[in-house]
């Protein structure tokens, strides 16, 4: 079976495009509550299914202003890839397994979730080494570390991530296997992240 990678959901994408977009035409739904206008309309699922059956000669990109949980709960069409960059750390621990379950219902078997999150191991090491910094070096260090550990109160970080935690949470219920962990991963000018794929196996 040849696995496709041209049918993509970008959760909380904002202005960030998914990495590694295919060279061939693709269908991309960018999902974020920050969008002023939304392409969510009654025929979106029908149009999406039509594109999957016979992809057009051009890529189609949609912008949908909708809550991620509710979208995953209600949207019927499955994706080859779901992109989740700098969002999983905002999921509260008591909702994390449910969110991962929702991801499993929205991605095809053999498809995968592409995740970028702050790696708490890197951040913990930075905290432990901060005693070696000068006062002049501390300000920039503090902004980076504090932001990536706790963030602003309006959008707090509510779960911690490391390679072990990625495998534990995504593989716990047997729906995913975690592959291709890359850390440290440089993203948006910061080298404190990890990137991994969680491939749906059942």
C-alpha positions as a Markdown table, in Angstrom:
| # | Residue | x | y | z |
|---|---|---|---|---|
| 1 | Unk | 0.0 | 0.0 | 0.0 |
| 2 | Unk | 1.4 | 3.4 | -1.0 |
| 3 | Unk | 0.8 | 5.9 | 1.8 |
| 4 | Unk | -0.2 | 9.4 | 0.7 |
| 5 | Unk | 1.0 | 12.6 | 2.4 |
| 6 | Unk | -1.0 | 15.2 | 0.5 |
| 7 | Unk | -4.1 | 15.6 | 2.7 |
| 8 | Unk | -3.0 | 17.7 | 5.7 |
| 9 | Unk | -4.5 | 19.3 | 8.8 |
| 10 | Unk | -2.5 | 22.1 | 10.4 |
| 11 | Unk | -3.7 | 22.5 | 14.0 |
| 12 | Unk | -3.1 | 25.9 | 15.6 |
| 13 | Unk | -1.1 | 26.8 | 12.5 |
| 14 | Unk | -1.5 | 30.6 | 12.7 |
| 15 | Unk | 0.9 | 31.9 | 10.0 |
| 16 | Unk | 3.2 | 28.9 | 10.1 |
| 17 | Unk | 3.0 | 26.5 | 7.2 |
| 18 | Unk | 3.6 | 22.8 | 7.7 |
| 19 | Unk | 7.2 | 21.7 | 7.1 |
| 20 | Unk | 7.9 | 19.3 | 4.2 |
| 21 | Unk | 4.9 | 20.2 | 2.1 |
| 22 | Unk | 4.7 | 17.8 | -0.9 |
| 23 | Unk | 5.8 | 18.9 | -4.4 |
| 24 | Unk | 2.6 | 17.4 | -5.8 |
| 25 | Unk | -0.8 | 19.1 | -5.3 |
| 26 | Unk | -2.1 | 18.9 | -1.7 |
| 27 | Unk | -5.2 | 19.7 | 0.3 |
| 28 | Unk | -4.4 | 21.7 | 3.4 |
| 29 | Unk | -6.7 | 22.9 | 6.2 |
| 30 | Unk | -5.2 | 25.4 | 8.5 |
| 31 | Unk | -7.1 | 25.4 | 11.8 |
| 32 | Unk | -6.8 | 28.3 | 14.2 |
| 33 | Unk | -9.1 | 30.5 | 16.2 |
| 34 | Unk | -7.0 | 33.5 | 15.3 |
| 35 | Unk | -8.2 | 33.6 | 11.7 |
| 36 | Unk | -10.6 | 36.5 | 11.0 |
| 37 | Unk | -12.3 | 34.8 | 8.1 |
| 38 | Unk | -13.1 | 31.2 | 7.9 |
| 39 | Unk | -13.6 | 28.8 | 5.0 |
| 40 | Unk | -15.7 | 26.5 | 7.2 |
| 41 | Unk | -18.9 | 26.1 | 5.3 |
| 42 | Unk | -21.6 | 23.3 | 5.0 |
| 43 | Unk | -20.0 | 21.9 | 1.9 |
| 44 | Unk | -16.3 | 21.8 | 3.1 |
| 45 | Unk | -16.4 | 18.1 | 4.0 |
| 46 | Unk | -18.0 | 17.2 | 0.7 |
| 47 | Unk | -15.5 | 19.3 | -1.3 |
| 48 | Unk | -12.7 | 17.7 | 0.7 |
| 49 | Unk | -13.9 | 14.2 | 0.0 |
| 50 | Unk | -14.3 | 15.0 | -3.7 |
| 51 | Unk | -10.6 | 16.2 | -3.8 |
| 52 | Unk | -9.4 | 13.0 | -2.1 |
| 53 | Unk | -11.1 | 10.8 | -4.6 |
| 54 | Unk | -9.8 | 12.7 | -7.6 |
| 55 | Unk | -7.3 | 15.4 | -6.6 |
| 56 | Unk | -7.3 | 18.5 | -8.7 |
| 57 | Unk | -4.3 | 19.7 | -10.6 |
| 58 | Unk | -3.7 | 22.4 | -8.0 |
| 59 | Unk | -3.3 | 22.6 | -4.3 |
| 60 | Unk | -6.2 | 23.8 | -2.2 |
| 61 | Unk | -5.6 | 25.7 | 1.1 |
| 62 | Unk | -8.4 | 26.4 | 3.5 |
| 63 | Unk | -8.4 | 28.6 | 6.7 |
| 64 | Unk | -10.8 | 27.5 | 9.4 |
| 65 | Unk | -11.6 | 29.4 | 12.5 |
| 66 | Unk | -12.7 | 26.7 | 14.9 |
| 67 | Unk | -11.8 | 25.1 | 18.2 |
| 68 | Unk | -9.4 | 22.2 | 17.7 |
| 69 | Unk | -11.3 | 19.8 | 20.0 |
| 70 | Unk | -14.6 | 20.4 | 18.4 |
| 71 | Unk | -13.2 | 20.2 | 14.9 |
| 72 | Unk | -11.6 | 16.9 | 15.6 |
| 73 | Unk | -14.8 | 15.6 | 17.2 |
| 74 | Unk | -17.1 | 16.6 | 14.3 |
| 75 | Unk | -15.1 | 16.6 | 11.1 |
| 76 | Unk | -15.7 | 13.3 | 9.2 |
| 77 | Unk | -12.9 | 13.3 | 6.6 |
| 78 | Unk | -9.6 | 11.7 | 7.6 |
| 79 | Unk | -6.2 | 13.2 | 6.9 |
| 80 | Unk | -2.9 | 11.6 | 5.8 |
| 81 | Unk | -0.9 | 14.0 | 8.1 |
| 82 | Unk | -1.9 | 16.2 | 11.0 |
| 83 | Unk | 0.6 | 18.9 | 11.9 |
| 84 | Unk | 0.8 | 20.1 | 15.5 |
| 85 | Unk | 3.5 | 22.6 | 16.0 |
| 86 | Unk | 4.0 | 24.3 | 19.4 |
| 87 | Unk | 0.5 | 23.3 | 20.5 |
| 88 | Unk | 0.7 | 20.0 | 22.4 |
| 89 | Unk | 2.4 | 21.7 | 25.4 |
| 90 | Unk | -0.8 | 23.8 | 25.8 |
| 91 | Unk | -3.0 | 20.7 | 26.3 |
| 92 | Unk | -3.8 | 20.2 | 30.0 |
| 93 | Unk | -2.6 | 16.9 | 31.3 |
| 94 | Unk | -6.1 | 15.8 | 32.2 |
| 95 | Unk | -7.2 | 16.2 | 28.6 |
| 96 | Unk | -4.0 | 15.0 | 26.9 |
| 97 | Unk | -5.0 | 11.4 | 26.3 |
| 98 | Unk | -8.4 | 12.5 | 25.0 |
| 99 | Unk | -6.8 | 14.9 | 22.6 |
| 100 | Unk | -4.4 | 12.1 | 21.4 |
| 101 | Unk | -7.5 | 9.9 | 21.0 |
| 102 | Unk | -9.1 | 12.6 | 18.8 |
| 103 | Unk | -6.0 | 12.8 | 16.7 |
| 104 | Unk | -6.2 | 9.0 | 16.2 |
| 105 | Unk | -9.8 | 9.3 | 14.9 |
| 106 | Unk | -8.8 | 12.1 | 12.4 |
| 107 | Unk | -5.8 | 10.5 | 10.8 |
| 108 | Unk | -5.7 | 7.5 | 8.4 |
| 109 | Unk | -4.2 | 4.2 | 9.5 |
| 110 | Unk | -0.6 | 4.5 | 8.3 |
| 111 | Unk | -0.8 | 8.3 | 8.4 |
| 112 | Unk | 1.0 | 10.3 | 11.1 |
| 113 | Unk | 0.9 | 13.3 | 13.4 |
| 114 | Unk | 3.9 | 15.6 | 13.0 |
| 115 | Unk | 4.6 | 17.2 | 16.4 |
| 116 | Unk | 7.0 | 20.0 | 17.5 |
| 117 | Unk | 7.1 | 20.8 | 21.2 |
| 118 | Unk | 9.6 | 22.3 | 23.6 |
| 119 | Unk | 11.9 | 19.6 | 25.0 |
| 120 | Unk | 11.8 | 19.9 | 28.8 |
| 121 | Unk | 15.2 | 18.0 | 29.0 |
| 122 | Unk | 16.9 | 20.8 | 27.1 |
| 123 | Unk | 15.2 | 23.5 | 29.2 |
| 124 | Unk | 16.0 | 21.7 | 32.4 |
| 125 | Unk | 19.6 | 21.6 | 31.4 |
| 126 | Unk | 19.6 | 25.3 | 30.7 |
| 127 | Unk | 18.1 | 26.0 | 34.1 |
| 128 | Unk | 20.7 | 23.9 | 35.8 |
| 129 | Unk | 23.5 | 25.7 | 34.0 |
| 130 | Unk | 22.1 | 29.3 | 34.5 |
| 131 | Unk | 24.3 | 29.8 | 37.6 |
| 132 | Unk | 27.2 | 30.0 | 35.2 |
| 133 | Unk | 25.7 | 33.0 | 33.4 |
| 134 | Unk | 26.6 | 36.6 | 34.0 |
| 135 | Unk | 24.0 | 39.1 | 34.9 |
| 136 | Unk | 24.2 | 40.6 | 31.4 |
| 137 | Unk | 23.5 | 37.2 | 29.8 |
| 138 | Unk | 20.6 | 36.3 | 32.2 |
| 139 | Unk | 17.9 | 38.5 | 30.7 |
| 140 | Unk | 17.7 | 36.8 | 27.3 |
| 141 | Unk | 18.2 | 33.4 | 28.9 |
| 142 | Unk | 15.3 | 34.1 | 31.3 |
| 143 | Unk | 12.9 | 35.2 | 28.6 |
| 144 | Unk | 13.6 | 32.1 | 26.5 |
| 145 | Unk | 13.4 | 29.6 | 29.4 |
| 146 | Unk | 10.5 | 31.1 | 31.2 |
| 147 | Unk | 8.5 | 31.4 | 28.0 |
| 148 | Unk | 9.1 | 27.9 | 26.9 |
| 149 | Unk | 8.4 | 26.3 | 30.4 |
| 150 | Unk | 5.4 | 28.3 | 31.5 |
| 151 | Unk | 4.5 | 30.9 | 28.9 |
| 152 | Unk | 2.0 | 33.7 | 29.4 |
| 153 | Unk | -1.0 | 33.2 | 31.7 |
| 154 | Unk | -3.3 | 33.8 | 28.7 |
| 155 | Unk | -1.8 | 30.8 | 26.9 |
| 156 | Unk | 0.0 | 28.7 | 29.5 |
| 157 | Unk | 2.0 | 25.6 | 28.9 |
| 158 | Unk | 0.2 | 22.8 | 30.7 |
| 159 | Unk | 2.1 | 19.6 | 29.8 |
| 160 | Unk | 5.8 | 18.7 | 29.6 |
| 161 | Unk | 7.4 | 16.9 | 26.7 |
| 162 | Unk | 10.6 | 14.8 | 26.2 |
| 163 | Unk | 11.4 | 11.8 | 24.0 |
| 164 | Unk | 10.2 | 9.5 | 26.8 |
| 165 | Unk | 7.0 | 11.4 | 27.4 |
| 166 | Unk | 6.2 | 11.5 | 23.7 |
| 167 | Unk | 6.5 | 7.7 | 23.5 |
| 168 | Unk | 4.6 | 7.2 | 26.7 |
| 169 | Unk | 1.6 | 9.4 | 25.9 |
| 170 | Unk | 1.2 | 8.6 | 22.2 |
| 171 | Unk | 1.9 | 4.8 | 22.5 |
| 172 | Unk | -0.1 | 4.3 | 25.8 |
| 173 | Unk | -3.3 | 3.1 | 24.2 |
| 174 | Unk | -1.7 | 1.3 | 21.2 |
| 175 | Unk | -3.0 | 3.6 | 18.4 |
| 176 | Unk | 0.3 | 5.2 | 17.6 |
| 177 | Unk | 4.0 | 4.3 | 17.3 |
| 178 | Unk | 6.5 | 7.2 | 17.8 |
| 179 | Unk | 9.1 | 7.5 | 15.1 |
| 180 | Unk | 11.8 | 9.9 | 13.9 |
| 181 | Unk | 12.5 | 11.8 | 17.1 |
| 182 | Unk | 14.8 | 14.7 | 16.3 |
| 183 | Unk | 16.2 | 16.8 | 19.2 |
| 184 | Unk | 17.4 | 19.4 | 19.6 |
| 185 | Unk | 15.3 | 20.7 | 16.8 |
| 186 | Unk | 15.7 | 24.3 | 15.6 |
| 187 | Unk | 12.3 | 26.0 | 14.9 |
| 188 | Unk | 11.4 | 29.6 | 14.6 |
| 189 | Unk | 14.9 | 30.6 | 15.6 |
| 190 | Unk | 15.0 | 28.5 | 18.8 |
| 191 | Unk | 16.9 | 25.3 | 19.2 |
| 192 | Unk | 15.1 | 24.0 | 22.3 |
| 193 | Unk | 12.5 | 21.9 | 20.5 |
| 194 | Unk | 11.9 | 18.3 | 19.6 |
| 195 | Unk | 10.1 | 17.0 | 16.5 |
| 196 | Unk | 8.7 | 13.6 | 16.2 |
| 197 | Unk | 6.2 | 11.6 | 14.1 |
| 198 | Unk | 3.4 | 9.5 | 15.8 |
| 199 | Unk | 2.3 | 7.1 | 13.1 |
| 200 | Unk | -1.2 | 5.6 | 13.5 |
| 201 | Unk | -1.0 | 1.8 | 13.5 |
| 202 | Unk | -4.6 | 0.9 | 14.4 |
